[in-house]
């Protein structure tokens, strides 16, 4: 009886995350996919579904015969969407690299700090989450605008003669993304570095390895899981970011999040907006799946 209860408990523990993914990821994705295959109409909601659950099997078969990929074809034919995707990927990639360059030294210093100081340092990293994300982005407007705090400080110090134009530029978008997502890079890096056995570094130095060589041969390879996790946590949301480019970037800042919002709310073309969202999800998920497969093969070879 106890063995049966233990087996049922193990299966329930496994089923809970799958049920969570089914309810909060797969089902919403299927709804968006269904909308992307629909036709745009002047109604509420502004689309005519191709597959209607209430019309029976015959309607489903007829829907399959009339299935059209015009929305996806339009996206590939219009250069605006391709440029939006490429610009989003470029901004997300550069922001992720900048975040890694800034976050790695911070996480390394936190991991090497005295044990009594680590809780305080960790609190300082997560402290921005106590304030609304939107308020923090609005605060950066007051900092980087021509009459903002940054230009006033630089003018007072005599560093510049005229105010810098940062607001409504791509530079402001980079600043906003790096600031907002820096904790997502630091936390997994810190979790990995904090668990590392520092005796390995001491052993390498005793064997004649320089500190820089010990870092690149021991510390950095052992921290790669944290690097990968931090990069994914920054890159994925930065790719579809809307608030930061809308508030800090100008009209020339082209990102897929802004394009998606424009199609959904301004043009009220829900099927086209859903198609943009589906392609964005595919562009993000497929590389992650490929990366996980490569990592699994690499681990199998090491074994």
Protein Blocks (a to p, Z undefined) as FASTA:
>chain_A
ZZmmmmmmmmmmmmmmmmmmmmmmmmmmmmmmmmmmmccdddddfbdcfbdfknojmlmm
mmmmmpccklmmmmmmpmklmmmmmmmmmmmmmmmmmmmmmmmmmmmmmmmpcfklmmmm
mmmmmmmmmpcfklmmmmmmmmmmmklmklmmmmmnomambdcdfbhpaklmmmmmmmmm
mmmmmmmmmmmmmmpcfklmmmmmmnopafklmmmmmmmmmmmmmmmmmmmmmmmmmmmp
mklmmmmmcfklccfklmmmmmmmmnopmklmmmmmmmmmmmmmmmmmmmmmmmmmmmmm
mZZ
